[in-house]
């Protein structure tokens, strides 16, 4: 039995297809009277995610004023597929490359064993195919296949590619299992004496991104945009973390400007 999801590219909870009204912002009124403009998505029954340009809130049914759904149908906030979660860890290297690690946890909610993992590769992710590696929860390296095959990608450069990864160990019904991938890419931009790390978004599917970035030793941060969820120093290296929801194809840059002393 295959499992179908989308994974991150350069552009990490997962939502499946975009809603019909995905591009329309919500006017959300909270029970304390505060009002926000942004994206509202129901995570589970009675739990919602509210994303604005600067704020990410998880809300209960009691947190929402009834006026929110008097203006717009509650059903507009319900995704077509269950919400999942994905986490990124980006190591910024001294040679101006970034090594990205991502992990997604799944649960086999079916009645049959899962034997393969399927997801879509967006056009801008094709350049990553030769740089990516995949491993299961036991450390086994997993080898993907592509549809259409690699030799035909130039025939339709804007088409979505289907990726299938056979699992080395089948997943039993009810079992939770993670999948980890990584790639290294030249992502750091120079601007005079400053260096710029940027995560732009542009995912093949809707995603709630947990992104943790580790800067190289000797890095001094000039600015962080937008305000991060967390920032700390460990063993002489700076860490920055964001948590943000991205709609399919949305570009909203998370940026660190830094210099090397």
Secondary structure, DSSP 8 states (H G I E B T S, - for coil): -EEE---------EE-S--TTTTS-EEEEBTTS-EEEEEEEEEETTEEEEE-SS-EEEEEGGGB-THHHHHS-GGGGB-SS----EEEEEEE-TTS-EEEEEEEEEE--SSS-EEEEEEEE-GGGGGGTTT-EEE-TT--EE-EEEES-GGGGGGGTTS-EEEEEEEEEEE-TT-EEEEEEEEEE---EEETTEEEEEEEE--SSEEEEEEEEE--TTEEEEEEES--SEEEEETTEEEEEEEEEE-TT-EEEEEEEEEE-
